[in-house]
Amino acid sequence: MKERMSIRLKMTLWYSLLICIIVTLTVLAFYFASKSVLRLQSRDYLIAAVEENVDKITYLESRPTEDALSPPGILIPYDKGFLRVDNDFLDVIHDVCAALYERDGVMLYGENPLSYEASSIAFTDSHLWSLTKDGVRFDIYDRKLNLPLPKGKELWIRGFAADTKNLQDLRKIMMNFLPLVPMLLLISLFLGYVMTGFQLAPLRKIEGIAESISKGDDLKKRIELGEGKDELHQLANVFNSMYDRLENSFEAEKRFTSEASHELRTPLAVILAQCSLTLEEERSPREYRDSIRVIRRQAARMNGLVKDILDYARIDQGPLTYPMTECDLSGLAKETVSNMALMTINDIGLKSEIEEGIVMKGNSELLSRLLQNLIINAFKYGKEEGTTLVVLESQEDKVTLTVEDNGIGIPDEEQEKIFERFYRVDSSRSVPGTGLGLSMVMKIIQYHKGSLSLDSKEGKGSRFTIHFPKGKE
Ligand code: ADP
């Protein structure tokens, strides 16, 4: 519960933080971009206004007649003459103020919002600079007038552009937005928490079922998330197929244990019955001997069963117990055949046609066991003085192993069943066996990703053909 809460909280926190960062960065980027555009625009206005005003001033050595004052303007007495300022001298336009100055900072005409702060700063021609007053930033632009003035005189126009109203509004918006960031964080935290809770609900369901299955409540339970193809549905499907496999292997294990104990019970029952019968009364030595022979036969059967059951269980573990390596199948087959040829059952001869140099990826112990099981069966279910032929050959993409006998054969209706565990054809029950040999063969073939086909005719013989893929797997 603790862990789940922490994942939910972690996701919410990350998500909310990310949203806040993205929104704040977007607003800041917008603010700085707009600010720089507005500032550039305001500077352009400032320079244009000052440059335009340069042509609006003229110096007259004597007072002009009324008629000569065209276009209309203002006359300012200056030195021995007059300065004529056209009426369209732009005092204030686009938040730009302009004023006419003498070199020593005395203002002759115009508007100056920074009379005190700016007057002490010397003029520099065509120079743009800035100054801040009461939190308002001013751009200032100086321009020297090229007029035929009396000797020693110099006139300047100085323009001032304060932050435009738009820029101030923009700043206000920013100032109002910043306190909203914590609120935005709280809202996205709340929404994020609710949303992640909603998104993680199927995960809680998966966890609940997994917990109940791992506690052993019910292996048949499955996760039902309804229709959907997202990752959680895929996860649920993976879990469900894992539970299917788990259930199957539990069932298989249960079946195997019950089949094995059932098989062991029969010889055990015979032994117990034989003992009770023999002990019922005084017996002759011959009767005792017969009785002990029966018990020995059943004990031998049990011994064979236990051995095969253990072998089968080991083979069932496959990759854990039997690692795959490159193995020389030709050498392995030759060795197995020559060892098996020493066994004499029913005087059956063992022949082989083994192609040289066949190598495949596999486990040599298992492959040798597979061949032994098939040859033993060919011996056990062969006819007196019959023959068994082992053929190993390789084709382009596969290796083929064939074990053929001319023995009793297998009835058509039994051919599928003989690969089941403990299954034995009734007609061959007189021959000792456990019914596990071919199940092991099948397991080994599956482990090596091969396939088996059986061709058999009752009374004529059987041919087991196995194909292994030649690949590295
Ligand atoms: P087991 O030989 O111990 O009984 P197997 O699993 O090896 O167990 O074989 C299962 C059954 O298949 C045998 O009992 C037999 O009836 C039949 N069988 C197997 N191989 C042959 C064969 N080569 N010829 C005839 N019948 C066979």
Residues whose N, C-alpha, C, O or C-beta is under 5 A from the ligand:
A	BS01	ADP	N377 A378 Y381 G407 G409 I410 I418 Y423 R424 V425 S428 P432 G433 T434 G435 L436 G437 L438 S439 S462
